[in-house]
Amino acid sequence: MFGLQMIFLQCNCLIVKILIWSLCFAALCHAWMPDSSSKLINNFKSVSSISFPGNATFPDHFIVLNQDANSIIVGGRNRIYNLSIYDFHERKEGRIDWPSSDAHGQLCILKGKTEDDCQNYIRILYHTEPGKLVICGTNSYKPLCRTYAFKDGKYLVEKEVEGIGLCPYNPEHNSTSVYHNGQLFSATVADFSGGDPLIYREPQRTELSDLKQLNAPNFVSSLQYDDYIFFFYRETAVEYMNCGKVIYSRVARVCKDDKGGPHQSRDRWTSFLKARLNCSIPGEYPFYFDEIQSTSELVEGKYNSEENNRIIYGVLTTPINAIGGSAICAYRMDDILRVFEGSFKHQESINSNWLPVPENMVPTPRPGQCVRDSRILPDKNVNFIKTHSLMEEAVPAFFGKPILVRVSFQYRFTAITVHAQVKTINNQYFDVLYIGTDDGKVLKAVNVPNGDTAKAIVISENTVLPHGAAVKQLKLSDYSSYGKVVVVGRDEVRLATLNHCASITRCSECVELQDPHCAWDAKQNSCVSIDIVTSYRFLIQDVLRGDGSKCWSPQKDKKTVIKNKKDNTAIEKEIIANSIDEEGTDSTDPLVRTGLDDPECDPVSENSVGGCAVRQQLVIYTAGTLHIVVVVVSIVGLFLGFIAGYLFSQKFHSSTQYPEAPFIEQHNHLERLGANQTGYLTPRANKAVNLVVNVSGSSPPPKKDNLEVGKDLNISSDGTLQKIKKTYI
């Protein structure tokens, strides 16, 4: 019985350990809870989408090349597709076929590439003038560009030129380009092996094999702003002085009108500068998301400030060999410009630390600024910019931290696009974000500024691409149509509808969704998309807080009495604001109540809120409350288990005869050796074992030693004195 009690005690200890680990795990999960929860999770079959597969049997490496109000131009394998923005139907008259020649294809295979590699994947398209466009493709690892003119209902080739420095060799290489003022600015590689990265606009380019300018970059995006062209990319950081290497996110800029430097620098940039992008969780030891994957278009809004801010959203992740973490950070263009006006970073020797350059050592005019003619700049300015292209300060994240963080072993963020400044029924404006992942999901989120900070609320998590295909690119199909997004994978393009208003059936769920696209129509008793309504009179919405209790408040006509002091006459005005007609309320929805349907309610006076305006409150348990309940239940279960185990052990445990366990063991051992027991220690049956054993033999002469005193002697029957050996058991 004693062993049974010990088993119960051990079980109780095990229960305690399990509960402690469970509570610790729950606390860790709660730390990520605000950023890891999604209000809606839709699987592939639940998402409404239209697919354009392209070549069904070959990889296409799709990319969106251009977009207008009616069409979206997609580049693929040996072909350009013109798709309708409304139903994704291909307009065959707008298709352009451009396969590689047999000679280029055979040469590509001789260089060790596969047959799929040795195709022409279209990567660049831009319009030079009405009716003319330029297209560039990989062309079996020998990039080419063509100029097309639209005549007689089809596109005809006018000329063909090499595309080295403009278009990548490999369709999977990360490259970007922007066309501005008749010139193409590109960031790609200029050799077959991909070992010569460059930022190029004919004839200017970055330095060849200069790691201080470009060190194994992966280009993400580009845009033109003010007098500059900006490039966003990630690269191995030369300023990282610890063991190993680390990748940092960068933003670089060049002047639009940079004409190159004097003498031998005539084909080199004189305005190339770059800075680090800081996207980290603040703290004593900040946690960085260092690898930029995608950026949005430039958007503009107030974001809780009086002045407009132009910002760009970026997707940044942890390294591929680290715990899977992704973040969304926003960057103000004003902050980017300010950093480029700060100190330059300098390294005296290869083993020296990187330090800011003193202001008195910076030449005049300041390197990196746009000038009228860069070809007349002094040589010291051009040489300084070559060796000091990195800025000392990093570009801080707008709002001071990421607006969304996800830690997941299943996916990382890969792409982003933004429906900017969606207007709500309360004349508030919010950015709706669409975020792609590397396992085929698209997250819909809303950026909710709050004072000096902001936080993205994830509205839904939707599986759009089947079989876990990565989302390569995201584009809005149409700004006037809420929730329609073009999702680009390697071998498939889908037009997905991520407007969830129609799937919501209750007022509280519609309001708590915090989707700027959706509002509850109390007259029609349905969750509707704002872009299809003509009046906001009966709509309920709360994007800022998602307060579902607004559905309980009475919505009815209010009357106020205004006295005219001049003639002491009373003028009664009826003010109708956000009213709900009695016949428009849904009696089946318990979350929409007017207080007029209960006969027991008090009458409403003119100067007070009466009736059943405040009768019940919707009980919503938060995550913190749930954790407290779990802790209390666990502690109560622990005590009940301990008491039950103790009582169970006492029930089967008999009362003890002896107070101490050692005495019990000695007594049992002596009983086994007693005269009334038999066993393997008993020499013969029914023969007693004496505790004093006589050792017989001849009588040795007595010896004198220190044991004489107190020795026990025995006298035998014959009168001889024998020595007795005692055995104590």
C-alpha positions in Angstrom: 0.0 0.0 0.0 2.9 2.3 0.7 4.2 1.8 -2.8 0.7 2.6 -4.2 0.8 5.9 -2.3 4.2 6.8 -3.8 2.9 6.1 -7.3 0.0 8.6 -6.7 2.4 11.2 -5.4 4.6 10.8 -8.5 1.5 11.1 -10.7 0.5 14.3 -9.0 4.1 15.7 -9.5 3.8 14.8 -13.2 0.5 16.6 -13.4 2.0 19.7 -11.8 4.9 19.7 -14.4 2.5 19.3 -17.3 0.3 22.2 -16.0 3.4 24.4 -15.6 4.6 23.7 -19.1 1.1 24.2 -20.5 0.8 27.6 -18.8 4.3 28.7 -20.0 3.4 27.6 -23.6 0.1 29.5 -23.3 1.9 32.6 -22.2 4.3 32.4 -25.1 1.5 31.9 -27.5 -0.3 34.9 -26.0 2.7 37.0 -26.6 2.2 36.5 -30.3 -1.6 36.3 -30.2 -2.3 39.8 -31.5 -0.3 39.2 -34.7 -1.0 35.6 -35.3 -4.8 35.5 -35.3 -7.0 35.7 -38.4 -10.7 36.5 -38.1 -11.5 34.3 -41.1 -9.7 31.3 -42.5 -10.8 30.2 -46.0 -9.5 27.1 -47.7 -9.0 26.8 -51.4 -12.6 25.7 -52.2 -14.0 28.6 -50.2 -12.3 31.3 -52.2 -13.9 32.5 -55.4 -11.3 32.8 -58.1 -10.8 32.6 -61.9 -7.7 30.8 -63.2 -5.6 31.4 -66.2 -3.3 28.4 -66.6 -1.3 29.4 -69.7 0.7 26.4 -70.9 -0.7 23.4 -69.1 2.4 21.2 -69.5 5.3 23.6 -69.2 6.5 26.2 -66.7 5.6 29.7 -67.6 7.2 31.9 -64.9 4.4 34.4 -65.1 4.9 38.1 -64.4 2.5 41.0 -64.6 4.1 43.5 -67.1 1.5 46.2 -67.4 -2.0 47.1 -66.3 -4.6 49.6 -67.3 -8.3 50.2 -66.6 -9.5 47.3 -68.8 -6.6 44.9 -69.3 -3.7 43.2 -67.6 -0.7 42.2 -69.6 1.0 39.0 -68.4 4.4 37.7 -69.6 5.1 34.0 -69.8 6.9 31.4 -71.8 7.4 32.6 -75.4 4.3 34.7 -75.2 2.5 37.8 -73.9 -1.1 37.5 -72.9 -3.7 40.2 -72.8 -6.4 39.4 -70.2 -9.6 41.2 -69.3 -9.5 42.7 -65.9 -13.1 41.8 -65.3 -13.4 38.1 -66.1 -9.8 37.1 -67.0 -10.9 36.2 -70.5 -7.9 36.3 -72.9 -8.1 38.8 -75.8 -6.5 36.8 -78.5 -6.0 39.8 -80.8 -3.6 41.2 -78.1 -1.4 38.1 -77.9 2.2 38.4 -78.9 4.2 35.2 -79.7 8.0 35.4 -79.5 9.9 32.1 -79.2 13.7 31.8 -79.2 15.3 30.9 -82.5 16.6 27.4 -83.0 20.2 28.6 -83.0 19.9 30.4 -79.7 18.1 27.4 -78.2 20.7 24.9 -79.3 23.5 27.1 -78.0 21.8 27.4 -74.7 21.6 23.6 -74.4 25.3 23.3 -75.3 26.0 25.6 -72.3 24.5 23.1 -70.0 21.0 24.4 -69.5 17.8 22.4 -69.7 15.2 22.6 -72.4 12.8 24.6 -70.1 15.6 27.1 -69.4 16.3 27.6 -73.1 13.0 29.4 -73.8 12.2 33.0 -74.1 10.5 34.2 -70.9 9.2 37.8 -71.3 10.3 40.0 -68.4 10.0 43.7 -69.5 7.3 45.6 -71.3 6.9 49.4 -71.6 5.2 51.8 -74.0 7.4 54.4 -75.7 4.6 56.2 -77.5 1.0 55.4 -78.5 0.9 52.2 -80.6 4.5 51.3 -79.9 6.0 49.2 -77.1 9.3 47.6 -76.2 9.5 44.0 -75.0 12.5 42.2 -73.5 12.9 38.5 -72.8 15.5 36.0 -71.6 15.8 34.4 -75.1 17.6 31.2 -74.1 20.1 32.9 -71.8 20.9 35.6 -74.4 18.6 38.6 -73.5 17.0 40.4 -76.4 14.7 43.4 -76.7 12.2 44.1 -79.5 10.3 47.2 -80.6 6.7 46.5 -81.7 4.3 48.7 -83.6 0.5 48.1 -83.7 -0.7 48.1 -87.3 -3.7 46.6 -89.0 -4.9 45.0 -85.8 -1.7 43.2 -84.8 1.8 43.9 -83.5 4.7 44.0 -86.0 8.4 43.9 -85.1 10.3 47.1 -86.0 13.7 46.4 -84.6 15.6 44.0 -82.3 18.6 44.9 -80.0 20.5 43.1 -77.3 19.0 43.2 -73.9 22.1 42.6 -71.8 22.0 44.9 -68.7 18.2 45.4 -69.2 16.8 41.9 -68.9 17.9 38.9 -66.8 19.3 35.7 -68.2 17.4 33.5 -65.8 13.6 33.9 -65.5 13.9 33.1 -61.8 16.4 35.9 -61.1 15.2 38.8 -59.1 15.3 41.9 -61.3 13.4 45.1 -61.6 13.1 48.0 -64.0 11.3 51.4 -64.3 10.7 53.4 -67.5 10.8 57.1 -67.1 11.1 60.0 -69.6 12.1 57.8 -72.5 14.8 55.9 -70.5 14.8 52.5 -69.0 16.4 52.2 -65.5 17.1 48.5 -64.7 18.6 46.5 -61.9 19.7 43.0 -63.0 22.8 41.0 -63.9 24.9 41.4 -67.0 26.5 38.0 -67.5 25.6 34.4 -68.1 26.6 33.2 -64.6 24.8 36.0 -62.8 28.0 37.2 -61.1 27.9 40.8 -62.5 25.0 42.6 -60.8 24.4 46.2 -61.9 22.0 49.1 -61.8 22.0 50.3 -65.4 20.7 53.1 -67.7 22.5 53.3 -70.9 25.4 54.1 -70.8 25.7 54.5 -66.9 26.1 51.6 -64.6 27.4 50.8 -61.1 31.1 49.8 -60.6 32.1 46.4 -61.9 33.1 43.9 -59.1 32.9 46.5 -56.4 31.5 44.9 -53.3 31.0 48.3 -51.6 28.4 49.2 -54.2 26.7 45.9 -54.9 27.5 42.6 -53.1 25.4 39.7 -54.4 22.1 41.7 -54.5 18.6 40.4 -55.1 16.6 43.2 -56.5 13.0 43.6 -55.4 11.4 46.7 -56.9 12.0 50.2 -58.2 10.1 53.5 -58.5 10.7 57.1 -59.5 10.2 59.9 -56.9 11.1 63.5 -57.0 14.5 63.8 -58.9 15.6 60.2 -58.2 15.1 56.6 -59.1 14.9 54.4 -56.1 15.8 50.6 -56.0 14.9 48.3 -53.2 16.9 45.1 -52.7 18.7 42.8 -50.3 22.4 42.1 -50.3 25.3 40.7 -48.3 26.4 43.4 -45.8 30.0 44.6 -46.2 29.8 46.5 -42.9 29.0 43.4 -40.9 32.3 42.7 -39.0 31.4 39.5 -37.1 32.0 36.0 -38.1 30.1 34.7 -41.1 27.9 36.9 -43.3 24.5 38.5 -43.0 22.0 39.9 -45.5 20.6 43.5 -45.1 17.8 45.2 -46.8 18.7 48.3 -48.8 17.3 51.2 -50.6 19.5 52.9 -53.3 19.0 55.9 -55.4 20.4 57.6 -58.5 19.6 60.9 -60.1 17.3 60.8 -63.1 19.6 63.1 -65.1 22.9 61.7 -64.0 25.1 61.9 -67.1 28.1 60.2 -65.7 31.4 61.6 -64.5 34.4 63.2 -66.1 37.2 61.3 -67.9 37.2 57.6 -67.2 34.0 57.8 -65.1 31.8 58.9 -68.0 29.9 55.5 -67.9 29.6 55.4 -64.1 27.0 56.8 -61.8 28.1 59.9 -59.9 25.0 59.9 -57.7 24.7 56.3 -56.5 24.0 56.1 -52.7 22.4 53.3 -50.6 21.2 53.0 -47.0 19.9 50.2 -44.8 16.2 49.6 -44.2 15.5 49.0 -40.5 12.5 46.7 -39.8 12.9 45.4 -36.3 11.0 44.8 -33.0 12.3 47.5 -30.7 13.9 46.7 -27.4 17.3 46.5 -25.6 18.3 43.9 -28.2 16.1 44.6 -31.3 14.9 41.6 -33.3 15.6 42.4 -37.0 13.8 41.3 -40.1 16.7 41.8 -42.5 15.6 40.3 -45.9 13.2 42.4 -48.0 11.1 40.3 -50.3 8.6 42.8 -51.9 7.3 46.3 -51.8 4.0 47.9 -52.5 3.3 50.9 -54.8 3.8 54.4 -53.4 0.7 55.3 -51.4 -0.4 58.6 -49.8 -2.4 59.3 -46.7 -2.7 61.3 -43.4 -2.1 58.4 -40.9 -3.2 60.4 -37.8 -1.3 63.5 -38.8 -2.4 66.8 -40.3 -0.1 66.5 -43.3 -0.1 63.9 -46.0 2.6 61.2 -45.9 3.9 59.2 -48.8 4.8 55.8 -47.7 5.8 52.4 -49.2 5.0 49.1 -47.5 7.7 46.4 -47.5 7.7 42.7 -46.8 10.7 41.6 -44.8 11.6 38.2 -43.4 14.2 36.4 -41.3 16.9 34.4 -43.0 16.0 31.0 -44.5 18.0 29.1 -41.9 16.3 30.9 -39.0 12.9 30.6 -37.3 10.3 31.5 -39.9 9.4 35.1 -39.2 7.8 37.7 -41.5 7.0 41.4 -40.9 5.3 44.3 -42.7 7.1 47.7 -42.3 6.1 51.0 -43.8 8.7 53.6 -44.8 8.1 57.3 -45.4 9.7 58.8 -48.4 10.7 61.9 -46.3 12.6 59.6 -44.0 14.4 58.0 -46.9 15.4 61.4 -48.3 16.5 62.6 -44.9 18.8 59.6 -44.4 20.5 60.3 -47.7 21.3 63.8 -46.5 23.1 62.4 -43.4 26.6 61.2 -42.7 28.4 58.8 -44.9 29.9 55.5 -43.6 33.6 54.9 -44.0 36.1 52.1 -43.4 39.8 53.1 -43.1 41.2 49.7 -43.8 39.9 46.2 -44.3 40.2 45.4 -40.6 38.9 48.8 -39.4 35.4 49.5 -38.0 32.9 51.4 -40.1 32.6 54.9 -38.8 30.8 58.1 -39.9 32.8 60.4 -42.1 33.4 63.8 -40.4 31.6 66.6 -42.0 34.7 68.6 -42.8 36.0 65.7 -44.9 32.9 65.7 -47.2 33.7 67.5 -50.5 31.6 70.3 -52.0 29.2 70.1 -53.7 27.9 67.3 -51.6 28.3 63.9 -53.3 25.1 62.2 -54.4 23.1 65.4 -55.0 21.6 66.0 -58.4 23.4 68.6 -60.5 22.8 70.1 -63.9 25.7 68.4 -65.6 27.6 65.7 -63.6 30.3 65.5 -66.3 32.0 68.7 -65.0 32.1 67.5 -61.3 35.6 67.5 -59.7 37.4 64.2 -59.6 37.4 64.2 -55.8 33.6 64.2 -55.7 33.4 61.3 -58.1 36.1 59.3 -56.3 34.4 60.0 -52.9 31.1 58.6 -54.0 32.7 55.5 -55.3 34.2 54.6 -51.9 31.5 56.1 -49.7 28.2 55.0 -51.2 26.8 53.6 -47.9 25.0 56.0 -45.5 25.7 55.9 -41.8 22.0 56.0 -40.6 19.4 53.4 -41.4 16.0 54.3 -42.6 13.6 53.9 -39.7 10.2 52.2 -40.0 7.2 54.4 -40.0 5.3 54.1 -36.7 8.6 53.0 -35.1 8.0 49.2 -35.5 6.4 46.6 -37.8 2.7 47.0 -38.2 2.4 43.2 -38.6 4.5 40.3 -37.4 4.0 36.6 -38.2 6.1 33.7 -36.8 5.2 30.5 -38.6 6.8 27.2 -39.5 4.4 26.9 -42.4 5.0 30.0 -44.5 6.8 33.3 -45.0 5.5 36.5 -46.7 6.5 36.9 -50.3 4.5 39.7 -51.9 2.3 42.7 -51.1 -0.1 45.1 -52.7 -2.2 47.9 -51.1 -5.7 49.2 -51.7 -4.9 52.7 -50.4 -7.1 55.0 -48.3 -10.4 53.1 -48.4 -13.1 55.5 -47.2 -15.4 54.3 -44.4 -19.0 55.4 -43.6 -17.5 57.7 -40.9 -15.2 59.5 -43.4 -12.1 57.7 -42.1 -9.5 56.3 -44.4 -7.6 53.0 -44.0 -5.1 51.1 -46.1 -6.2 47.5 -47.0 -3.2 45.2 -47.4 -3.0 42.0 -49.4 0.0 39.8 -48.4 1.1 36.7 -50.3 2.9 33.8 -48.8 5.2 31.0 -50.1 2.6 28.4 -49.7 -0.2 29.9 -51.8 -2.1 32.0 -49.2 -3.1 35.6 -49.4 -3.8 37.5 -46.2 -6.1 40.4 -46.2 -5.3 43.0 -43.5 -6.1 46.6 -42.6 -3.6 49.1 -41.2 -5.2 50.8 -38.2 -3.2 53.8 -37.1 -3.5 54.7 -33.4 -1.7 57.9 -32.3 2.0 57.5 -33.1 1.8 53.8 -33.8 -0.2 51.5 -36.1 -1.2 47.9 -36.1 -2.4 45.7 -38.9 -5.5 43.6 -38.2 -5.6 40.4 -40.2 -9.1 40.1 -41.6 -8.8 36.8 -43.5 -6.3 34.1 -44.5 -7.2 32.7 -47.8 -5.7 29.8 -49.8 -5.7 31.0 -53.4 -3.1 28.9 -55.2 -3.4 25.1 -55.1 -0.8 22.6 -54.1 1.1 25.1 -51.9 2.5 27.1 -54.9 4.3 30.3 -53.8 2.7 33.7 -54.5 5.2 35.5 -56.7 3.3 38.8 -57.3 0.1 40.6 -56.3 -1.8 43.3 -58.1 -5.1 45.0 -57.6 -7.4 44.2 -60.5 -9.3 47.5 -60.2 -9.4 50.2 -57.5 -13.1 50.7 -58.0 -13.9 47.0 -57.3 -13.3 46.1 -53.7 -11.5 42.8 -52.9 -10.4 41.6 -56.4 -6.8 40.8 -56.5 -4.6 39.3 -59.3 -2.5 36.5 -57.7 0.6 35.4 -59.7 2.2 32.1 -59.2 5.0 30.5 -61.3 2.6 28.5 -63.5 -0.8 30.0 -62.8 -2.5 33.4 -62.5 -5.7 33.8 -60.6 -8.2 36.6 -60.2 -9.4 36.1 -56.6 -12.3 37.8 -54.9 -11.4 38.5 -51.3 -14.5 40.4 -50.4 -16.1 38.5 -47.5 -19.1 40.7 -46.8 -21.7 38.3 -48.4 -20.6 35.4 -46.2 -21.3 37.2 -42.9 -24.8 36.7 -41.6 -24.8 38.6 -38.2 -24.4 42.2 -37.4 -21.8 41.7 -34.7 -19.6 39.5 -37.0 -19.8 42.1 -39.7 -18.7 45.0 -37.4 -16.0 42.9 -35.6 -14.5 42.0 -38.9 -13.0 45.5 -39.1 -13.0 45.3 -42.9 -13.3 48.8 -44.5 -15.0 47.1 -47.5 -17.9 45.8 -45.4 -20.7 47.4 -43.3 -23.9 46.1 -41.8 -27.0 47.4 -43.6 -29.7 47.5 -40.8 -32.5 48.0 -43.3 -31.7 45.0 -45.5 -30.3 43.0 -42.5 -27.2 41.9 -44.4 -23.4 42.6 -44.5 -22.8 44.6 -47.7 -19.9 45.8 -49.7 -19.6 49.6 -49.5 -18.8 50.0 -53.2 -22.3 48.8 -54.2 -24.4 50.9 -51.8 -25.8 54.4 -52.7 -26.4 55.7 -49.2 -24.7 55.3 -45.8 -27.9 56.1 -43.9 -28.6 52.6 -42.5 -25.0 51.3 -42.3 -23.1 50.2 -39.2 -19.3 50.0 -39.2 -16.4 50.3 -36.8 -13.0 49.7 -38.4 -11.0 51.3 -35.7 -12.1 49.1 -32.8 -14.5 46.5 -34.2 -17.0 47.1 -31.4 -19.8 44.7 -32.1 -21.9 46.2 -29.3 -22.9 49.0 -31.6 -25.4 46.6 -33.0 -27.3 46.9 -29.7 -27.6 50.6 -29.6 -31.0 52.0 -30.5 -31.2 53.6 -33.9 -34.3 55.8 -34.2 -35.4 59.2 -35.0 -34.4 61.9 -32.4 -36.3 65.0 -31.7 -35.0 68.2 -30.3 -36.9 71.3 -29.2 -35.3 74.6 -30.1 -36.7 77.7 -28.5 -36.7 81.0 -30.4 -35.9 83.6 -27.8 -37.1 86.4 -30.1 -40.7 85.5 -30.2 -40.8 82.8 -27.5 -42.2 80.3 -29.9 -41.2 76.7 -29.8 -39.9 75.3 -33.1 -39.7 71.5 -33.1 -37.1 70.1 -35.5 -36.9 66.4 -36.4 -33.3 65.4 -36.9 -32.8 62.1 -38.6 -29.3 60.8 -38.3 -28.2 57.2 -38.6 -31.8 56.2 -38.0 -33.3 52.7 -38.6 -36.9 52.3 -39.5 -38.9 49.9 -37.4 -39.9 47.9 -40.3 -36.3 47.5 -41.4 -35.0 45.8 -38.3 -34.5 42.1 -38.3 -36.4 40.3 -35.6 -34.4 37.1 -36.2 -31.0 38.8 -35.5 -30.6 39.2 -31.7 -27.8 41.7 -32.2 -29.9 44.4 -33.9 -32.5 45.9 -31.5 -34.3 49.1 -31.4 -35.9 48.9 -28.0 -39.4 49.4 -29.4 -40.4 45.7 -29.6 -40.6 45.1 -25.8 -44.0 46.1 -24.3 -42.5 46.2 -20.8 -40.0 49.0 -21.7 -40.4 52.4 -20.1 -41.7 55.2 -22.2 -39.2 57.5 -23.8 -39.0 61.0 -22.5 -37.8 63.9 -24.6 -34.6 64.6 -22.6 -33.5 61.2 -21.6 -32.8 57.8 -23.1 -35.5 55.5 -22.0 -37.1 52.3 -23.2 -34.9 49.3 -23.6 -31.9 51.3 -25.0 -29.6 49.7 -22.5 -30.9 46.3 -21.5 -28.2 43.7 -22.2 -24.6 43.6 -23.1 -22.9 41.2 -25.4 -20.4 39.2 -23.4 -17.2 38.8 -25.3 -14.4 36.9 -23.6 -10.9 38.1 -24.4 -7.8 36.0 -24.7 -6.6 37.3 -21.3 -9.8 36.3 -19.6 -9.6 32.9 -21.2 -6.0 32.4 -19.8 -7.1 33.4 -16.3 -9.9 30.8 -16.5 -7.5 28.1 -17.7 -5.1 28.9 -14.8 -7.8 28.8 -12.1 -9.3 25.6 -13.5 -5.8 24.0 -13.6 -5.0 24.9 -10.0 -8.4 23.6 -8.8 -7.9 20.4 -10.7 -4.4 20.0 -9.2 -5.8 20.2 -5.6 -8.7 17.9 -6.3 -6.4 15.4 -7.9 -4.0 15.5 -4.9 -6.9 15.0 -2.4 -8.5 12.2 -4.5 -5.1 10.4 -4.7 -4.5 10.7 -1.0 -8.0 9.4 -0.1 -7.6 6.6 -2.6 -4.3 5.5 -1.1 -5.6 5.7 2.5 -8.6 3.6 1.6 -6.5 0.6 0.6 -3.7 1.1 3.2 -4.2 -0.9 6.5 -3.2 0.5 9.9 0.4 0.0 10.9 1.5 -2.1 14.0 4.9 -0.4 14.2 5.7 3.2 14.1 8.9 3.0 12.1 9.7 1.2 8.9 13.2 0.0 10.0 11.7 -1.7 13.0 9.2 -3.4 10.9 11.8 -4.7 8.6 13.9 -6.0 11.5 10.9 -7.7 13.1 9.9 -9.4 9.8 13.5 -10.6 9.3 13.6 -12.1 12.8 10.3 -13.8 12.3 11.5 -15.5 9.2 14.4 -16.9 11.2 12.1 -17.8 14.2 11.3 -21.3 15.4 7.8 -21.4 14.0 8.7 -20.5 10.3 10.4 -22.5 7.7 12.2 -21.4 4.6 15.4 -21.5 2.8 17.3 -20.1 5.8 16.0 -22.9 8.1 18.4 -25.9 8.2 15.8 -28.5 9.2 12.1 -28.5 9.8 10.9 -27.7 13.3 14.4 -27.1 14.5 15.0 -23.9 16.4 17.9 -21.6 15.5 19.8 -20.4 18.5 21.0 -16.8 18.3 24.1 -17.9 20.2 26.1 -20.5 18.3 28.7 -22.7 20.1 31.8 -23.3 18.2 33.0 -26.8 19.2 36.6 -28.1 19.0 39.6 -28.7 21.1 40.2 -26.4 24.1 42.9 -23.9 23.2 44.8 -22.4 26.0 43.4 -19.1 27.2 45.0 -16.0 25.6 45.3 -12.7 27.1 44.2 -9.8 24.9 42.1 -6.7 25.1 39.0 -8.7 24.5 39.2 -10.6 27.8 37.0 -8.3 29.7 33.3 -8.8 29.1 33.8 -12.1 27.0 31.0 -14.6 27.3 32.0 -18.1 28.5 30.2 -21.3 28.4 30.9 -24.5 30.5 30.1 -27.7 28.7 28.7 -30.8 30.4 32.2 -32.3 30.8 33.3 -29.3 32.7 35.6 -27.8 30.0 35.5 -24.0 29.4 34.8 -23.1 25.8 34.9 -19.8 23.9 31.6 -18.6 22.5 31.3 -16.7 19.2 28.3 -14.5 19.0 26.5 -13.9 15.8 24.2 -10.8 15.7 21.5 -10.8 13.2 
